Amino acid sequence: MQKVYLMTPGPTPVPDDIRLAEAKPIIHHRTKEFVEIFERATEDLKSIFKTQNIVLTFLSSGTGAMEGAVVNMLSPGDKALCIMGGKFGERWGEICQAYGIEVIPLNVEWGDYARPEDVEKILDQHRDIKAVFTTLCETSTGTLFPIKEYGEIIRGRENTLLIVDAISGLGACDIRTDEWSVDICVSGSQKGLMLPPGLAFASVSGKAWKFAETSKCPKYYFDFKKQGKALEKKSPTAYTPGVSLVVALNKALSILKEEGIDNTLERHAKLARATREAVRLLGLTLFSKNPANAVTAINVPPGIDGGALKNTLDKKYGIKVAGGQAQLKGKIIRIAHLGYMGEFDVITAISALELSLKDLGYEVSLGKGVAKAMEILK
């Protein structure tokens, strides 16, 4: 018998209390009971997003909210700056192109981030750019992007929106939606919110609602105005919501509220720091030039097969980590410290990494990385 540790950057582990909340008998979504649950969750989401703006909830993966952000703000032929520094930055560009948006790409080497001055230069060259699409935490590379600095550049540009994918970052990396002038911030349920996949969220600023009035892109289910009107009418969503998931969301948010969002962020920072320092002490290197606190991307050392390392962690030691995507396949592994993960999860993951490396012939002093992690976490 082997205990399995889920250390991927999504889905992430779900606490028992949240799983039990989701397992409660189903209730009808137009009842007063459910409306109250939904309204409470919607209000509590604001504290996680650090916003006073409305937060919309959809029954979909986070990509649904990303698509909604594109089709509700823009029209075919509009220009959008898409910061592409990984798989999910590229997704913004792919969605825009699917709806006839002219994409101005800012290509960034994977593992790096777009410098604010480069963003500003492109915006000055293309004054008619309607939106800047970027990520908070680029999950595929474990990289944090400087959203605050991007917001400072865009704040005074009334004809340009800042739209951020915070799907893996929300609840792990600081995002001050209002303070940093983020017009739309999207996220999903299966990361820092400690839920199964299935819910997507989008906070929408007053400035963004003005853009929604002129958008000509086709839309139906992901219609922000339709969803906003439903909230105003005390009818939680325009269409059938994920009732059990929303009940579980309500429980998850109560747990995060009790911890306090800033304490939650500090917990993630500590877990990330312990992981990074332990890895470095083993002689390994980080892939990212600006590591995020949600997930650590680690270069597979020379002479070690990346697929074999991931497989050994999984099959022999029960530690499920993520591998590299696209051109990074077999070159990196990604260990998450996100959501319902704690000190002993990190210690266990590092110990399994040490054992797996030794099994594959990498010279490592067992316990060295674990000791460093414990020193930071104590």
C-alpha positions in Angstrom: 0.0 0.0 0.0 1.3 3.4 -1.0 0.2 6.8 0.2 -0.1 9.3 -2.7 0.9 13.0 -2.4 -0.6 15.3 -5.0 2.0 18.0 -5.5 0.9 19.2 -8.9 0.0 22.9 -9.6 -3.6 21.9 -10.3 -5.7 20.0 -9.5 -4.4 20.4 -5.9 -5.5 18.4 -2.8 -9.0 19.1 -1.4 -9.4 19.2 2.4 -11.9 16.7 4.0 -14.2 19.5 5.2 -14.5 20.8 1.6 -15.1 17.4 0.1 -17.8 16.7 2.7 -19.5 20.0 1.9 -19.6 19.0 -1.8 -21.1 15.7 -0.8 -24.1 17.2 0.9 -27.6 16.5 -0.6 -28.2 18.6 -3.7 -30.4 21.7 -3.4 -32.2 23.6 -6.1 -30.4 26.6 -7.4 -33.3 28.9 -7.4 -34.1 28.5 -3.7 -33.4 31.1 -1.0 -31.0 28.7 0.7 -28.8 28.4 -2.4 -29.0 32.1 -3.2 -27.7 33.0 0.3 -24.8 30.5 -0.1 -23.9 31.9 -3.5 -24.1 35.5 -2.4 -21.9 34.8 0.6 -19.4 33.1 -1.6 -19.4 35.9 -4.1 -18.8 38.5 -1.4 -16.0 36.4 0.2 -14.3 36.0 -3.2 -13.7 39.8 -3.2 -11.3 39.5 -0.2 -9.3 36.8 -2.1 -9.1 38.9 -5.2 -8.5 42.1 -3.1 -11.3 43.9 -5.0 -14.5 45.8 -4.4 -15.6 44.9 -7.9 -18.2 42.3 -8.9 -16.8 38.8 -9.2 -18.6 36.5 -11.7 -18.7 32.8 -11.3 -19.0 30.3 -14.2 -19.3 26.5 -14.4 -16.1 25.8 -16.4 -12.4 25.5 -16.2 -10.4 28.7 -15.8 -10.0 28.9 -19.6 -13.7 29.7 -19.8 -13.2 32.9 -17.9 -10.2 33.7 -20.1 -12.4 33.3 -23.2 -15.1 35.4 -21.5 -12.6 38.2 -20.8 -11.7 38.3 -24.5 -15.2 38.1 -26.0 -16.8 40.6 -23.6 -14.2 43.3 -23.9 -13.1 43.3 -27.5 -14.4 43.3 -31.1 -13.0 41.5 -34.2 -10.2 43.7 -35.6 -9.2 45.2 -32.2 -5.6 45.1 -31.2 -4.4 43.3 -28.1 -0.9 43.0 -26.6 -0.4 39.4 -25.4 2.6 38.7 -23.2 3.8 35.2 -24.1 6.3 33.7 -21.7 4.8 30.2 -21.4 2.0 27.9 -22.3 -0.7 30.0 -20.7 0.6 33.3 -21.9 0.3 31.8 -25.4 -3.2 30.7 -24.6 -4.3 34.4 -24.4 -3.0 34.8 -27.9 -4.7 31.7 -29.2 -8.1 32.8 -27.8 -7.7 36.3 -29.2 -6.9 34.9 -32.7 -9.9 32.6 -32.5 -12.2 35.7 -32.3 -10.4 37.8 -35.0 -8.5 40.0 -32.5 -5.2 41.3 -33.9 -2.5 40.0 -31.6 0.6 42.1 -30.9 2.9 39.5 -29.3 5.5 40.3 -26.6 7.5 37.1 -26.8 9.5 36.3 -23.6 12.0 33.5 -23.2 10.3 30.8 -21.1 11.4 31.1 -17.5 11.7 34.9 -17.8 9.1 37.7 -17.6 8.3 40.7 -19.6 10.0 43.9 -18.5 7.6 46.8 -17.8 9.6 49.1 -20.0 9.1 46.7 -22.9 5.3 46.7 -22.3 5.3 50.5 -22.2 7.3 50.7 -25.4 4.8 48.6 -27.3 1.9 50.5 -25.9 3.5 53.8 -27.0 4.1 52.3 -30.5 0.5 51.0 -30.8 -1.7 53.6 -29.2 -4.8 51.7 -30.4 -4.1 48.6 -28.3 -7.4 47.9 -26.4 -6.1 45.3 -23.9 -3.0 43.8 -22.4 -3.2 40.1 -21.6 -0.8 38.6 -19.1 -0.4 36.0 -16.3 0.3 36.4 -12.6 2.0 33.0 -12.3 3.0 31.3 -15.5 2.3 27.8 -14.3 4.3 26.1 -17.1 7.5 27.8 -16.0 6.9 28.7 -12.4 7.4 32.4 -13.1 5.9 35.4 -11.4 5.1 38.4 -13.6 5.2 42.0 -12.3 1.5 42.9 -12.4 1.8 45.9 -10.2 4.3 47.5 -12.6 2.1 46.7 -15.6 -0.8 48.3 -13.8 1.1 51.5 -13.2 1.8 51.8 -17.0 -1.8 51.1 -18.0 -3.6 53.1 -15.2 -3.6 56.3 -17.1 -4.6 54.8 -20.5 -8.4 55.0 -20.6 -8.6 53.1 -23.8 -6.5 50.1 -22.6 -7.5 47.3 -20.2 -5.2 45.2 -18.1 -6.4 41.6 -18.0 -4.7 39.0 -15.9 -4.8 35.2 -15.7 -4.4 34.5 -12.0 -5.7 30.9 -12.3 -2.7 29.3 -10.5 -1.6 32.4 -8.7 -4.7 33.5 -6.8 -4.3 32.7 -3.1 -0.6 31.9 -3.5 0.9 35.0 -5.1 -0.2 38.5 -4.1 -2.7 40.1 -6.5 -4.1 43.4 -5.5 -6.7 43.7 -8.2 -8.0 47.2 -7.4 -4.8 48.8 -6.1 -2.8 47.5 -9.1 -5.4 48.6 -11.7 -6.3 45.1 -12.9 -9.5 45.5 -14.9 -10.3 41.8 -15.3 -8.7 39.1 -13.1 -9.6 35.5 -13.9 -9.1 32.4 -11.8 -10.2 28.8 -11.3 -11.3 26.6 -8.5 -8.7 23.8 -8.6 -5.6 25.7 -7.5 -5.2 27.9 -4.4 -9.0 27.7 -3.6 -8.6 24.0 -2.7 -11.5 22.8 -4.8 -12.0 20.2 -7.6 -11.9 21.6 -11.1 -15.1 23.1 -12.4 -15.6 26.7 -11.4 -14.1 29.8 -13.1 -14.1 33.4 -11.8 -13.7 36.9 -13.2 -13.5 40.1 -11.3 -14.6 43.0 -13.5 -13.8 46.7 -13.0 -16.0 49.7 -13.8 -13.7 50.6 -16.6 -14.1 47.1 -18.1 -17.9 47.3 -17.9 -17.7 50.3 -20.3 -15.7 48.2 -22.8 -18.4 45.5 -22.5 -21.0 47.9 -23.8 -19.2 48.1 -27.2 -17.9 44.6 -27.6 -18.9 42.9 -30.9 -17.4 39.5 -30.4 -20.0 36.6 -30.4 -20.9 35.4 -26.9 -23.6 33.4 -25.2 -22.8 31.4 -22.1 -19.8 33.5 -21.1 -21.8 36.8 -21.5 -20.6 39.0 -18.6 -23.5 41.4 -18.9 -26.0 38.6 -18.7 -24.3 37.1 -15.7 -24.1 40.5 -14.0 -27.8 41.1 -14.5 -28.6 37.7 -12.9 -26.7 38.7 -9.8 -28.6 42.0 -9.6 -31.9 40.1 -9.7 -30.8 37.8 -6.8 -30.7 34.9 -9.3 -27.1 33.8 -8.8 -26.3 32.8 -12.4 -28.0 33.2 -15.8 -27.8 29.4 -16.2 -27.7 26.3 -14.0 -24.7 26.7 -11.6 -22.5 24.0 -10.2 -24.5 23.7 -7.0 -22.4 21.3 -5.1 -19.2 23.0 -6.2 -20.5 26.4 -5.0 -21.5 24.8 -1.6 -17.9 23.5 -1.4 -16.6 27.0 -2.5 -18.4 28.6 0.3 -16.7 26.2 2.8 -13.3 26.8 1.2 -13.7 30.5 1.4 -14.7 30.3 5.1 -11.4 28.4 5.8 -9.3 31.0 3.9 -11.2 33.8 5.6 -10.4 32.3 9.0 -6.7 32.0 8.1 -6.7 35.5 6.5 -5.6 36.1 3.0 -2.3 37.8 3.9 -1.4 34.9 6.3 -2.3 32.5 3.4 0.1 34.3 1.1 2.8 34.2 3.8 2.3 30.5 4.2 2.8 30.0 0.5 5.9 32.2 0.5 7.5 30.1 3.3 6.7 26.8 1.6 8.2 28.1 -1.7 11.3 29.4 0.0 11.9 26.1 1.7 11.4 24.2 -1.5 13.7 26.5 -3.5 16.5 26.5 -0.9 16.4 22.7 -0.4 16.6 22.2 -4.2 19.6 24.5 -4.5 21.4 22.7 -1.7 21.1 19.5 -3.7 23.0 21.1 -6.5 20.0 21.6 -8.7 19.0 24.8 -10.4 15.7 26.6 -10.8 14.3 27.1 -14.2 12.6 30.5 -13.5 14.4 33.8 -13.3 11.7 35.1 -11.0 10.1 32.1 -9.2 6.5 32.3 -8.1 5.2 31.0 -4.8 2.7 28.6 -6.3 5.1 26.2 -8.0 8.8 25.6 -8.3 10.2 24.6 -11.7 13.4 22.6 -11.4 15.9 21.9 -14.1 16.6 18.1 -14.5 20.3 17.7 -14.0 22.6 16.6 -16.8 22.7 12.8 -17.2 19.3 12.3 -15.7 16.2 11.4 -17.8 13.4 13.8 -16.9 10.7 11.3 -17.7 12.4 8.7 -15.5 12.7 11.2 -12.6 9.0 12.1 -12.7 8.1 8.4 -13.1 10.3 7.4 -10.1 8.8 10.1 -7.9 5.3 8.9 -8.9 5.5 5.1 -9.1 8.0 4.3 -6.4 7.4 7.1 -3.9 3.9 8.3 -4.5 4.8 11.9 -5.1 2.9 13.2 -8.1 4.6 16.3 -9.6 4.2 17.9 -13.0 6.7 17.6 -15.8 7.6 20.2 -18.4 5.2 21.2 -21.2 5.9 21.7 -24.9 9.7 22.3 -25.5 10.3 21.8 -21.7 9.0 18.2 -21.7 11.6 16.0 -20.0 13.7 19.0 -19.1 12.1 20.2 -15.9 9.9 19.0 -13.1 7.4 21.2 -11.3 6.7 20.8 -7.6 3.7 22.7 -6.3 3.3 24.2 -2.8 -0.2 25.5 -3.5 -3.6 25.5 -1.7 -4.0 22.7 0.8 -0.3 21.9 1.2 1.7 22.3 4.3 5.2 21.9 5.8 5.2 18.1 5.8 4.1 18.0 2.2 7.2 19.9 1.2 9.5 17.9 3.4 8.0 14.7 2.0 8.4 15.9 -1.6 12.1 16.9 -1.0 12.9 13.6 0.6 11.4 11.7 -2.3 13.3 13.9 -4.7 16.5 13.0 -3.0 15.7 9.3 -3.1 14.6 9.4 -6.7 17.8 11.2 -7.8 19.9 8.7 -5.9 18.0 5.8 -7.6 18.8 7.3 -11.0 22.6 7.7 -10.2 22.7 11.4 -9.2 25.2 12.0 -6.4 23.2 13.3 -3.5 23.7 13.3 0.3 20.4 12.0 1.6 18.8 14.4 4.1 20.7 17.4 3.0 17.8 19.1 1.3 15.3 17.9 3.9 17.4 19.5 6.7 17.5 22.8 4.8 13.7 22.8 4.3 13.1 21.9 8.0 15.4 24.8 9.0 13.3 27.3 7.1 10.0 25.8 8.1 10.6 25.3 11.8 
